[in-house]
């Protein structure tokens, strides 16, 4: 049986490990000349004071019928030390069937995240997190798991700006990737399933399985097309105020079930205190989505947006 104190011990061990890791720190997801924008479908390697709102609409199959979800997710992260943050996220959607409409929460998470490695000259950024999915925080009528989950996660960002002159045309490209293994703490969840014939929600017991959430993004930094970029030289100012076209690929792989994935082309624009991003949601595998969906995100860098409140980490004197 799972005990909450076990999660506390895991968090304490992760925090102690993070405290031993020493590297330079930035307010945003930056390694040298490379800015890694906040991604919409999986987390990025940035460890910072952040607040974001992501909203969108997507159609997907549900019990052999298509449903449309419209909703938003709110995420907040606060630095404990320059390398470690603690965060929280929560979502809310309105699900539309042909004959019914149901609003509800999708669940909430607590997140402990640490920057593990940073190489500014080679544009490399690595972070890890431990995510605790809070039980009983999602609506049963939307099929949310009533079980807690524990998800160790790893995030990597790698830019190509350090390539030699012969490959200079590839320098604007960057890649971010993330993988998270969500392990449920109970075998089943008791939910409610909508029956369009009777227009009633009926009790149903669903199996909880370990699910691997993974994805990667190809990003094109327009800063490398300007004189702000000098090969082999670290920037005097943070590489902000730029457009970043990108394509995200996001996948869910439940154990014993078919992997579902989407491709999400879009763009991000970053200023010194905020970032805005927009992406389409297109099906990549069978059973993922139907038609074309869309997501938009507004991300605030709180240490710059509200420096009086977030000017320094909580545990820094």
Helices and strands as residue ranges (DSSP letters): H 4-20, E 30-31, E 34-35, E 50-62, E 65-81, E 84-96, E 101-119, E 124-133, G 140-142, E 149-159, G 165-170, E 173-184, E 188-195, E 200-207, E 211-221, G 222-225, E 242-254, E 260-270, E 274-283, E 290-301, H 302-305, H 307-310
